[in-house]
Amino acid sequence: MVALLREVRLHRPLVLVTNGTTWTDQGLADLGLTDLAHHVVNSATFGTAKPEPAIYHHAAARAGATPDRCLFIDDSPKNVTAAIALGMTGHHYTTPDGLRTALAPLLLG
């Protein structure tokens, strides 16, 4: 999955949105993933968590896009539903193959 996300990052802005902790940045560094996304929107530092609309709007702004130009992927159906309600395209992550299919259009350049 990391390789797939790194490929997406070459073609499109990639923003990681997480209901994380104050340790999220250190955890990404420990795993060698600090360059995985262009931006990280962490609820612990942003102050609002998914599925609150503000965090999705902030993530879209970080990507330099309006919500209708964003693909939101999450393993929680309620978070995907919230993104769709804001005009984003949503994908409920359940399998790597499903994610590859959802991301394929973004890899066309």
C-alpha positions as a Markdown table, in Angstrom:
| # | Residue | x | y | z |
|---|---|---|---|---|
| 1 | Met | 0.0 | 0.0 | 0.0 |
| 2 | Val | 2.8 | 2.4 | 0.7 |
| 3 | Ala | 4.2 | 1.9 | -2.8 |
| 4 | Leu | 0.8 | 2.6 | -4.2 |
| 5 | Leu | 0.3 | 5.8 | -2.2 |
| 6 | Arg | 3.8 | 7.0 | -3.1 |
| 7 | Glu | 2.8 | 6.5 | -6.8 |
| 8 | Val | -0.3 | 8.5 | -6.3 |
| 9 | Arg | 1.8 | 11.3 | -4.6 |
| 10 | Leu | 3.7 | 11.7 | -7.9 |
| 11 | His | 0.5 | 12.6 | -9.8 |
| 12 | Arg | -1.8 | 14.3 | -7.2 |
| 13 | Pro | -1.6 | 16.1 | -3.9 |
| 14 | Leu | -1.9 | 13.4 | -1.2 |
| 15 | Val | -3.2 | 14.5 | 2.3 |
| 16 | Leu | -3.3 | 12.0 | 5.2 |
| 17 | Val | -6.3 | 12.8 | 7.4 |
| 18 | Thr | -6.1 | 11.0 | 10.8 |
| 19 | Asn | -7.9 | 10.9 | 14.1 |
| 20 | Gly | -4.4 | 10.6 | 15.5 |
| 21 | Thr | -2.5 | 11.5 | 18.7 |
| 22 | Thr | 0.2 | 13.9 | 19.5 |
| 23 | Trp | 2.6 | 11.0 | 18.7 |
| 24 | Thr | 1.4 | 10.6 | 15.1 |
| 25 | Asp | 4.3 | 12.6 | 13.6 |
| 26 | Gln | 6.8 | 10.6 | 15.5 |
| 27 | Gly | 5.2 | 7.3 | 14.6 |
| 28 | Leu | 5.4 | 8.3 | 10.9 |
| 29 | Ala | 9.0 | 9.2 | 11.3 |
| 30 | Asp | 9.8 | 5.9 | 13.1 |
| 31 | Leu | 8.2 | 4.0 | 10.2 |
| 32 | Gly | 10.1 | 6.1 | 7.6 |
| 33 | Leu | 6.8 | 7.5 | 6.3 |
| 34 | Thr | 7.2 | 11.3 | 6.8 |
| 35 | Asp | 7.3 | 11.8 | 3.0 |
| 36 | Leu | 4.3 | 9.5 | 2.3 |
| 37 | Ala | 1.9 | 12.4 | 2.0 |
| 38 | His | 2.3 | 16.1 | 1.0 |
| 39 | His | 0.4 | 17.0 | 4.1 |
| 40 | Val | -0.8 | 15.4 | 7.3 |
| 41 | Val | -4.0 | 16.7 | 8.9 |
| 42 | Asn | -4.0 | 15.2 | 12.4 |
| 43 | Ser | -7.1 | 15.7 | 14.6 |
| 44 | Ala | -4.8 | 15.9 | 17.7 |
| 45 | Thr | -3.2 | 19.1 | 16.4 |
| 46 | Phe | -6.1 | 20.4 | 14.2 |
| 47 | Gly | -8.6 | 20.2 | 17.1 |
| 48 | Thr | -11.4 | 18.6 | 15.2 |
| 49 | Ala | -11.8 | 14.9 | 14.3 |
| 50 | Lys | -13.5 | 12.9 | 11.5 |
| 51 | Pro | -16.4 | 12.9 | 10.8 |
| 52 | Glu | -16.7 | 16.7 | 11.6 |
| 53 | Pro | -16.9 | 18.7 | 8.3 |
| 54 | Ala | -14.1 | 21.1 | 9.3 |
| 55 | Ile | -11.4 | 18.5 | 9.1 |
| 56 | Tyr | -12.4 | 17.5 | 5.5 |
| 57 | His | -12.5 | 21.1 | 4.4 |
| 58 | His | -9.1 | 21.7 | 5.9 |
| 59 | Ala | -7.7 | 18.7 | 4.1 |
| 60 | Ala | -9.1 | 19.8 | 0.8 |
| 61 | Ala | -7.6 | 23.2 | 1.3 |
| 62 | Arg | -4.2 | 21.6 | 2.1 |
| 63 | Ala | -4.5 | 19.7 | -1.2 |
| 64 | Gly | -5.3 | 23.0 | -3.0 |
| 65 | Ala | -8.7 | 21.6 | -4.1 |
| 66 | Thr | -12.4 | 22.0 | -3.6 |
| 67 | Pro | -14.1 | 19.1 | -2.0 |
| 68 | Asp | -15.7 | 18.0 | -5.3 |
| 69 | Arg | -12.2 | 17.4 | -6.6 |
| 70 | Cys | -11.2 | 15.2 | -3.7 |
| 71 | Leu | -11.2 | 11.4 | -3.3 |
| 72 | Phe | -11.5 | 10.5 | 0.4 |
| 73 | Ile | -10.6 | 7.0 | 1.4 |
| 74 | Asp | -11.2 | 5.6 | 4.9 |
| 75 | Asp | -11.9 | 2.2 | 6.6 |
| 76 | Ser | -14.8 | 3.7 | 8.5 |
| 77 | Pro | -18.1 | 4.0 | 6.6 |
| 78 | Lys | -19.3 | 6.9 | 8.7 |
| 79 | Asn | -16.2 | 8.9 | 7.7 |
| 80 | Val | -16.7 | 8.1 | 4.1 |
| 81 | Thr | -20.4 | 9.1 | 4.3 |
| 82 | Ala | -19.4 | 12.4 | 5.9 |
| 83 | Ala | -16.9 | 13.1 | 3.1 |
| 84 | Ile | -19.6 | 12.3 | 0.4 |
| 85 | Ala | -22.0 | 14.6 | 2.2 |
| 86 | Leu | -19.5 | 17.5 | 1.6 |
| 87 | Gly | -19.2 | 16.7 | -2.1 |
| 88 | Met | -16.1 | 14.5 | -2.0 |
| 89 | Thr | -15.9 | 11.2 | -3.8 |
| 90 | Gly | -15.7 | 8.5 | -1.2 |
| 91 | His | -14.2 | 5.1 | -1.1 |
| 92 | His | -14.7 | 2.7 | 1.8 |
| 93 | Tyr | -11.4 | 0.8 | 2.1 |
| 94 | Thr | -11.9 | -2.9 | 2.7 |
| 95 | Thr | -9.2 | -4.5 | 0.5 |
| 96 | Pro | -6.0 | -3.5 | -1.2 |
| 97 | Asp | -7.5 | -4.5 | -4.6 |
| 98 | Gly | -10.5 | -2.3 | -4.0 |
| 99 | Leu | -8.1 | 0.6 | -3.2 |
| 100 | Arg | -6.1 | 0.0 | -6.3 |
| 101 | Thr | -9.2 | 0.2 | -8.4 |
| 102 | Ala | -10.3 | 3.4 | -6.7 |
| 103 | Leu | -6.9 | 5.0 | -7.2 |
| 104 | Ala | -6.4 | 3.8 | -10.8 |
| 105 | Pro | -7.9 | 7.0 | -12.4 |
| 106 | Leu | -5.5 | 9.2 | -10.4 |
| 107 | Leu | -2.5 | 7.4 | -11.7 |
| 108 | Leu | -3.2 | 8.3 | -15.3 |
| 109 | Gly | -1.4 | 11.6 | -14.9 |
